[in-house]
Amino acid sequence: MARKQRSLSEQLRQAIDQDERSRYRISMETGIPQGQLSRFMHSKGGLSLRSVDRLWECLGLGISRDGKRPSKKE
């Protein structure tokens, strides 16, 4: 049985939760208001593509087709 792929939003929430920085710090570093980030984390609101871009850059994330995290370029 094929496993269900998690949505981009679910993966982003997990990455935020697993980051060593607080949500407050992530908010400050990305310029995303704390309230907006909190609503996103509780599935009460979405994020603009611009905000998603800021979070991905801040968290050092990447996209791959097979679900494996790409290695960071040195």
N, C-alpha and C positions, 0 to 999 in steps of 0.2 A: 504494500500500500504506500503510495507516495505521500511524503509529509507535506503538510500545508505550509506554504511560504508566508512568512510574516510580512505585513505591510511596511512600507517605508516609515510611516508614522510610528509603528510599534518598535521598529529597529532604532529609530532616533530616540524614542523615550528610553529604551534600554541603555543606549549609549550615554545618555544624560545621567541616568541613575547610576551607572557604573563608573562615571568619571569621578576622580578624586576631588574635584572642585565642587563647591556648593552651587546650588542653583542661582543664588544671589551673585556669586562670582561669574558664572557663565552669563548671566543677564548683563552684568557690567561689561564684560569683555565683548559681547556681541551687540550691545545696544538694544536688545530686545527687552521691553518692559517686563518686570517680574510678574505682574498680573497676567500678561499674555502667555508667558512661559508656564505659569502655574495652570492656567486653563488648558493649555495644550497637554501638559503632563497628566491632567485628570480627565482627558478626553472630552472636555467641555468646549473646546474651540480649536480652530486650526491655525496654521501659520502660513504667511505669504511665502512665495518661492524665495524671495530675498532673505527672509528670516531663516529659512531652511539652509540656504547657502552659507549664511553667517555661522549657523550652528555647526554645519559640516566642517567648515574651515577651522573653527575654534576647537572642535573635538578631534580633528585630524582624521576624519572618516573618508572612505572611498567607496566606490561601487564596483562590484564584479558580478558577472552573470551567474556564477556557480554558488554564490553565497559566501565564498571565502573572502576574508578581508585581504585586500591587496597590500603588498609590502610597501612601506614608506620609502620614498626615494631619498637617498643620502645627499 
